[in-house]
Amino acid sequence: MTVNSSDMQAYLKEITKVIEKGPFEATWDSLFQMKVPDWYRDAKFGIFIHWGVYTVPAFGSEWYSRNMYIQGSPEFEHHLATYGPHKEFGYKDFIPMFKAENFDPEEWAQLFKEAGARYVMPVAEHHDGFQMYHSDISEYNASKMGPKRDVLGELEEAVSDKSITFGASSHRIEHWFFMGHGKEFDSDIKEPLQRGDFYWPAMKEYGTHDLNSPSPTQEFLEDWLIRSCEIVDRYRPKVFYFDWWIQHPAAKPYLKQFAAYYYNRAAEWGIEVAINYKHDAFMFNTAVLDIERGQFAEQKPYFWQTCTSVATNSWSYTENNHYKTSYSLICDLVDIVSKNGTLLLNIDPKADGTIPDQDRQILLEIGEWLKVNGEAIYGSKVWRKFGEGPTGIEEGQFTDGEVRQYTSEDIRFTVNGSYLYATVLAYPANGEVTIKSLAEQDASKLPHFHGLIKDVTILGTDEKPEWKRTAAGLEVQTQQVQSDKPVVLKIELD
């Protein structure tokens, strides 16, 4: 049983009341007054979690629910060979198999703590339409089916107990077209479909990034708005992440309504919150821009976020995930922070709720590095320039498959209090590092840096490095430092 139309209208009226009585109105001019929370700027590192029904087949990617209905696709052929005809075994039939029998939110939270994460962002609802939380909007949620547990609620409680900030993401809007291919042949996706059905509305897909395709209806967009506000009210996330298709022009009025509702609720509750968006879905400076699987090439004057995953081929667990190294991810973290950003790193639990060994190892290695070098990351601010060195970053989305070969000349800068931190991304075996940006220059030539360096130390070692400042740069020599991870030079300034 789903919420009836009169109840939906009651929800909408409550949303309108909150908007009308709060400090934020549903206009860009009003929403422009939002402030990025200090806690968010200081956190620098968070955990994203893609976990849902799609981890049962564990094939291809988290888009299995869409791709299994595209005739001739690898997912289609795999599904047919493994589970039989789609009209007899459809995506909905994976729900009883999604039992999450080994899901331990306390264990997860402890791992995230050891990884050094300061915020956690589970996917509340992915494109497949299955809610990972208790909902009054639909029966198709983890509290009533599958695991029969309020996954989001249990995670919120567990991470909060570890002093980790809780967020949530919704990828619901793409559900407008996500199951549409199932109508193209004899499958279990059949008309008539109505609001509340798992597959509804299963509209024709004209291209996942085609904004000229038929607009989502008012009914669907109101359903989307209510689902989003329900997550806010039930779990009070301090960051709310949206995937890309909210940029559809038809969604704009509803985005403004959601933002006003969320920001007003936060003001009512006395908490600081933010929204993540992609492309130009939100007016600039009314929410926080997210770059999917990519970074900026240069430092930005505004705060931003990268979301990427431990695997290059999928956001969710599959049996053939291609994993990145902890070294490359630490380098990404350092580079992103030096450019005024934060890293949201995704992991991919298995259907039974266990976290794969590869994910766990990557997180623990990042955590070990942060235990030693965290002062260069947490609470830091940007310096006059983000870094130096020959290895550039290709700017834009979906560039994280590139394997970068950093050198000892590739250095990134952050500032924390009276210290400048210079992170050498590939520390040389001979221990010789020259930081060109700290060269001693004639002050009359308006140098990039002119000031007194009091001391230089190396985080994680007691060795006192030899150093001197010359016209070539700050020259540092160590004898004992050997590391396969980035090394941080802590430079005390007068």
C-alpha positions in Angstrom: 0.0 0.0 0.0 1.3 3.5 -0.9 0.4 6.9 0.3 -2.8 8.0 -1.5 -3.3 11.3 -3.4 -4.9 13.2 -0.5 -1.9 12.3 1.7 0.5 13.4 -0.9 -1.3 16.8 -1.1 -1.1 17.0 2.7 2.7 16.4 2.4 3.0 19.2 -0.2 1.0 21.6 2.0 3.4 21.0 4.9 6.4 21.6 2.6 4.8 24.9 1.6 4.2 25.9 5.2 7.9 25.3 6.1 9.0 27.4 3.1 6.7 30.2 4.0 7.7 30.5 7.6 11.4 30.1 7.3 14.2 32.5 6.4 14.7 31.1 3.0 12.3 31.5 0.1 12.2 29.3 -3.0 14.1 31.8 -5.1 17.7 31.9 -6.2 18.0 35.4 -4.7 17.0 34.1 -1.3 18.9 30.8 -1.6 22.1 32.8 -2.5 22.3 33.7 1.2 23.3 30.2 2.2 26.7 29.7 3.8 28.8 26.7 3.4 29.2 25.2 6.9 32.6 25.5 8.5 32.5 21.9 9.5 32.2 20.9 5.9 35.0 23.1 4.7 37.2 21.6 7.5 36.3 17.9 7.0 38.1 17.4 3.7 37.4 13.6 3.4 34.2 11.7 3.4 32.9 8.3 2.5 30.2 7.7 -0.2 28.3 4.3 -0.1 26.6 2.7 -3.1 24.8 -0.3 -1.8 21.4 -1.7 -2.8 19.5 -4.3 -4.8 21.9 -4.0 -7.7 24.7 -5.7 -5.6 22.8 -9.0 -5.8 23.6 -9.7 -9.5 27.0 -7.9 -8.9 27.5 -7.6 -12.6 28.5 -4.7 -14.8 27.7 -1.8 -12.5 25.1 -0.1 -10.3 23.2 0.5 -13.5 22.3 -3.2 -13.8 18.6 -2.4 -13.3 18.6 -0.4 -16.5 21.0 -2.3 -18.6 19.5 -5.7 -18.0 16.5 -4.5 -20.0 18.6 -3.3 -23.0 18.4 -6.1 -25.5 21.8 -7.2 -26.6 23.7 -5.6 -23.8 26.2 -7.7 -21.7 23.8 -7.3 -18.7 20.8 -8.5 -20.8 22.7 -11.6 -22.0 24.1 -12.3 -18.5 20.6 -12.0 -17.0 19.0 -14.2 -19.6 21.7 -16.9 -19.1 21.8 -16.7 -15.3 18.2 -16.0 -14.2 16.1 -16.8 -17.2 13.6 -14.7 -19.3 12.9 -11.2 -18.1 9.2 -11.7 -18.0 9.7 -14.5 -15.5 12.5 -13.0 -13.4 12.8 -9.3 -13.5 14.7 -6.8 -11.4 12.1 -6.8 -8.7 12.8 -10.5 -8.1 16.3 -9.6 -6.7 14.7 -7.8 -3.7 14.1 -11.0 -1.6 17.7 -12.0 -2.4 19.0 -8.7 -0.9 19.1 -9.8 2.7 22.1 -7.8 4.1 22.5 -10.6 6.6 26.0 -9.5 7.6 25.4 -5.8 7.7 26.9 -4.4 10.9 26.6 -0.6 11.0 28.9 -0.4 14.0 31.6 -2.2 12.2 31.2 0.0 9.2 31.3 3.2 11.4 34.5 2.0 13.1 36.2 1.4 9.7 35.2 4.8 8.5 36.6 6.3 11.7 39.9 4.4 11.2 40.0 5.6 7.6 40.0 9.2 8.9 36.6 10.1 7.3 34.9 13.1 8.7 31.5 12.6 7.0 29.6 9.7 5.5 27.1 9.8 2.6 25.1 6.6 1.9 22.9 6.5 -1.2 19.4 6.7 0.2 17.7 5.8 -3.2 19.5 5.0 -6.4 18.1 5.1 -10.0 16.6 1.7 -9.5 13.9 3.2 -7.2 14.6 1.0 -4.1 14.7 3.1 -0.9 17.4 2.1 1.6 15.4 3.6 4.5 12.0 3.4 6.2 9.5 5.3 4.1 5.8 6.2 4.1 5.9 7.0 0.4 6.4 3.5 -1.0 6.4 -0.1 0.1 9.6 -0.7 -1.9 12.1 0.1 0.8 14.7 -1.8 2.9 12.6 -1.4 6.0 9.7 -3.3 4.6 11.4 -5.6 2.0 14.7 -7.3 1.5 16.8 -6.7 4.6 13.7 -5.4 6.5 16.0 -2.9 8.3 16.2 0.9 8.2 19.7 0.9 6.7 19.9 4.7 6.6 18.7 5.1 10.2 21.1 2.5 11.6 24.0 4.0 9.7 23.1 7.5 10.9 23.1 6.4 14.5 26.3 4.4 14.2 28.4 7.1 12.5 27.1 9.8 14.8 28.3 7.8 17.8 31.8 8.0 16.2 31.5 11.8 15.8 31.3 11.4 12.0 28.8 13.8 10.2 26.0 12.1 8.4 24.8 13.0 4.9 22.5 11.3 2.4 22.2 11.2 -1.4 19.2 10.8 -3.7 19.5 9.6 -7.3 15.7 9.2 -7.6 15.0 11.7 -10.4 16.7 9.4 -13.0 14.1 6.8 -12.2 11.8 8.7 -14.6 13.5 6.9 -17.5 15.6 4.2 -15.9 13.4 1.2 -16.4 11.9 2.3 -19.7 13.7 -0.2 -21.9 11.7 -3.0 -20.2 8.7 -1.9 -22.2 10.4 -2.6 -25.5 10.0 -6.4 -25.3 8.1 -9.0 -23.3 9.4 -8.4 -19.7 7.9 -7.9 -16.3 7.7 -4.1 -16.9 4.2 -3.7 -18.3 1.6 -1.0 -18.4 -0.4 0.2 -16.7 2.0 1.6 -14.2 1.0 4.1 -11.5 2.6 6.0 -8.8 3.7 3.6 -6.0 4.6 0.8 -8.4 8.3 -0.2 -8.2 8.9 0.4 -11.9 6.8 3.5 -12.3 7.0 5.5 -14.5 9.5 3.7 -16.9 9.3 6.4 -19.5 11.1 6.3 -22.9 14.8 7.1 -22.7 16.1 9.6 -25.3 19.6 9.6 -24.0 20.7 9.9 -20.4 22.0 13.4 -20.8 19.3 14.6 -23.3 17.5 17.5 -21.6 15.2 17.9 -24.6 13.5 14.6 -23.9 9.9 14.8 -22.7 9.8 16.5 -19.3 9.0 14.6 -16.1 5.4 15.2 -15.1 4.2 17.3 -12.2 3.1 14.1 -10.5 6.5 12.5 -10.7 8.3 15.7 -9.6 6.0 16.2 -6.7 6.7 12.6 -5.7 10.4 13.3 -6.0 10.1 16.4 -3.8 8.2 14.6 -1.1 10.7 11.7 -1.1 13.6 14.1 -0.7 11.9 16.1 2.1 11.0 12.8 3.9 14.7 12.0 4.0 15.4 15.4 5.5 12.8 15.1 8.2 13.5 11.5 9.1 17.3 11.6 9.2 18.4 15.3 9.3 21.4 14.8 7.0 23.9 17.6 7.1 24.8 17.2 3.4 22.2 16.3 0.7 23.7 15.0 -2.5 21.9 14.9 -5.9 23.0 13.2 -9.0 23.1 14.9 -12.4 19.6 14.7 -14.0 18.2 17.3 -11.6 19.6 19.8 -14.1 16.5 19.1 -16.3 14.7 22.4 -16.8 11.4 20.9 -15.5 13.1 20.2 -12.1 14.2 23.8 -11.4 11.1 25.0 -9.5 11.2 21.8 -7.4 14.9 22.2 -6.7 14.3 25.7 -5.3 11.4 24.4 -3.2 13.6 21.6 -1.8 16.5 23.9 -1.0 14.3 26.4 0.8 12.6 23.5 2.7 16.0 21.9 3.7 17.7 25.2 4.6 14.7 26.3 6.6 14.5 23.0 8.5 18.2 23.3 9.2 17.7 26.8 10.6 14.8 25.4 12.7 17.0 22.6 14.1 20.0 24.8 14.6 22.3 22.8 12.3 24.5 23.8 9.3 23.8 22.0 6.1 24.7 22.0 2.4 23.4 20.6 -0.9 25.7 18.9 -3.6 24.9 19.4 -7.2 26.4 18.8 -10.7 26.7 20.9 -13.8 24.5 24.0 -13.6 21.5 22.4 -11.7 21.7 25.0 -9.0 22.5 28.7 -9.3 26.1 29.2 -8.4 26.7 29.8 -4.6 23.3 28.4 -3.6 24.8 24.9 -3.1 28.2 23.1 -3.4 29.4 22.0 -6.8 30.4 18.4 -7.2 32.8 17.1 -9.9 32.1 13.4 -10.6 35.2 11.3 -11.1 37.3 14.3 -11.8 39.1 17.4 -10.4 40.0 20.9 -11.2 43.3 21.8 -12.8 43.7 25.0 -10.8 42.8 26.3 -7.3 39.3 27.7 -7.0 38.1 30.6 -4.8 35.0 28.7 -3.9 34.6 25.4 -2.0 33.9 22.3 -4.1 33.8 18.5 -3.9 35.0 15.6 -5.9 33.1 12.3 -5.8 35.0 9.3 -7.0 35.2 5.6 -6.2 37.7 3.0 -5.1 36.9 1.2 -8.4 37.2 2.7 -11.8 34.5 0.6 -13.5 31.6 0.8 -11.1 30.2 2.6 -8.1 28.8 -0.6 -6.7 30.3 -4.0 -5.9 30.8 -6.3 -8.9 32.8 -9.5 -9.1 35.2 -7.8 -11.5 35.9 -4.4 -10.0 39.1 -2.7 -11.0 40.6 -1.0 -7.9 42.7 2.1 -7.6 45.6 2.2 -5.2 45.6 4.0 -1.9 48.6 5.9 -3.1 46.7 7.4 -6.1 43.7 8.2 -3.9 45.9 10.0 -1.3 47.5 12.0 -4.1 44.0 12.9 -5.3 43.0 13.9 -1.7 46.1 16.2 -1.4 45.6 17.8 -4.8 41.9 18.4 -4.2 42.4 19.9 -0.8 45.2 22.2 -2.1 42.6 23.6 -4.6 39.9 24.3 -2.0 38.0 21.1 -2.4 37.0 18.0 -0.4 37.1 14.3 -1.5 34.0 12.1 -1.2 35.3 8.5 -1.8 32.9 5.8 -2.6 33.1 2.2 -1.4 31.0 -0.7 -2.6 29.7 -3.2 0.0 28.5 -6.7 -1.1 24.9 -7.7 -1.0 25.3 -9.4 2.3 26.6 -6.3 3.9 30.3 -7.1 4.1 32.8 -4.6 2.9 35.2 -6.2 0.3 38.8 -6.7 1.5 40.2 -4.4 -1.2 37.9 -1.6 0.0 38.9 -2.1 3.6 42.6 -2.2 2.8 42.4 1.0 0.8 40.5 2.8 3.6 42.9 1.6 6.3 45.9 2.7 4.3 44.4 6.2 3.8 43.6 6.3 7.5 47.2 5.4 8.4 48.5 8.2 6.2 46.0 10.7 7.7 47.0 9.7 11.3 50.5 11.0 10.5 49.7 13.8 8.1 46.2 14.9 9.0 47.2 18.3 10.2 48.1 19.2 6.6 44.6 18.2 5.5 41.9 18.7 8.2 40.9 22.3 8.9 43.6 23.5 6.4 43.2 26.4 4.0 44.6 27.1 0.6 47.9 28.9 0.1 48.8 31.5 -2.5 49.1 28.8 -5.0 48.0 25.1 -5.0 51.4 23.6 -5.9 54.1 23.2 -8.4 55.6 20.5 -10.6 55.4 19.1 -14.1 52.5 16.7 -13.7 49.2 18.4 -14.6 45.6 17.3 -13.9 43.2 16.9 -16.7 40.2 19.0 -15.7 36.6 17.8 -15.8 34.4 14.9 -15.1 35.2 11.2 -15.7 39.0 11.8 -15.8 39.9 9.6 -12.8 40.9 6.6 -15.0 44.1 8.4 -15.8 47.2 7.0 -14.0 49.4 9.9 -13.1 53.1 9.5 -12.8 54.1 12.0 -10.1 57.7 13.1 -9.6 59.6 14.6 -6.6 59.0 18.0 -8.2 55.2 17.6 -7.8 54.3 19.4 -4.6 51.0 20.6 -3.2 50.5 23.3 -0.6 48.1 23.9 2.3 48.2 26.3 5.3 47.1 25.6 8.9 47.8 28.3 11.5 51.4 29.4 11.4 52.5 26.5 9.2 52.8 25.9 5.5 52.6 22.3 4.5 54.3 21.2 1.3 53.3 17.6 0.4 55.8 15.9 -2.0 53.6 13.5 -4.0 56.6 11.2 -4.9 59.4 11.5 -2.4 62.8 10.9 -3.9 65.0 8.1 -2.8 68.0 10.4 -2.4 66.0 12.6 0.0 66.7 15.8 -2.0 63.7 18.2 -2.5 63.6 21.7 -3.8 60.5 23.8 -3.4 60.8 26.4 -6.1 57.9 28.5 -4.9 59.9 29.3 -1.7 63.0 30.6 -3.5 64.7 33.6 -1.9 64.1 36.6 -4.0 64.5 40.3 -4.0 61.4 41.7 -2.3 61.4 44.7 -4.7 60.5 42.3 -7.5 57.2 41.4 -5.8 58.0 37.7 -5.3 55.2 35.2 -4.9 56.5 34.4 -1.4 58.6 36.6 0.8 58.9 35.9 4.5 61.0 34.2 7.2 61.2 30.4 7.4 61.9 29.5 11.0 62.1 25.7 10.7 61.4 22.7 8.5 60.3 19.3 9.9 59.0 16.1 8.3 55.7 14.7 9.5 56.0 11.1 10.8 59.7 11.2 11.5 62.0 12.6 14.2 64.7 13.3 11.7 65.9 16.9 11.6 66.3 17.6 7.9 69.0 19.9 6.6 67.6 22.9 4.8 68.5 26.2 3.3 66.7 28.8 1.2 68.5 29.8 -2.0 67.6 31.6 -5.2 66.6 28.1 -6.5 64.1 27.4 -3.8 63.8 25.9 -0.3 66.3 23.1 -0.5 65.6 20.2 1.9 67.9 17.2 2.5 66.9 14.1 4.5 68.8 10.9 5.1 66.3 8.5 6.6 62.9 9.3 5.0 61.7 6.5 2.7 58.1 6.3 1.7 55.9 4.9 -1.0 53.2 7.5 0.0 53.3 11.3 -0.2 55.5 12.9 2.4 54.6 16.2 4.1 57.2 18.9 4.9 56.0 21.1 7.8 57.4 24.6 7.3 57.1 27.0 10.3 56.8 30.6 9.2 57.4 33.8 11.2 
